[in-house]
Amino acid sequence: MKRHLHNVLTYFTHPITNAVSEGLNSKIQTIKKMAYGFPNPEHFKTAIFFHCGGLDIYPC
């Protein structure tokens, strides 16, 4: 704990974390596991945009 005390206290001064990027990376890794066998990288890229891009599949 003593080794990381400075970093912990710095968070209270600058409340920035990498939680969003870690969450996005986790979602992409899950898509990658599901996409095993996609015939080309474009389909994988499309799946990432579909699941992470906030697209509405039923637009008004």
Contacts in CASP RR format, 6 or more apart in sequence:
PFRMAT RR
TARGET T0000
AUTHOR 0000-0000-0000
METHOD contacts of the structure
MODEL  1
MKRHLHNVLTYFTHPITNAVSEGLNSKIQTIKKMAYGFPNPEHFKTAIFF
HCGGLDIYPC
11 17 0 8 1.000
24 52 0 8 1.000
27 51 0 8 1.000
27 52 0 8 1.000
28 48 0 8 1.000
28 52 0 8 1.000
31 44 0 8 1.000
31 47 0 8 1.000
31 48 0 8 1.000
31 51 0 8 1.000
31 52 0 8 1.000
32 44 0 8 1.000
34 47 0 8 1.000
35 43 0 8 1.000
35 44 0 8 1.000
35 47 0 8 1.000
38 44 0 8 1.000
38 47 0 8 1.000
49 55 0 8 1.000
END
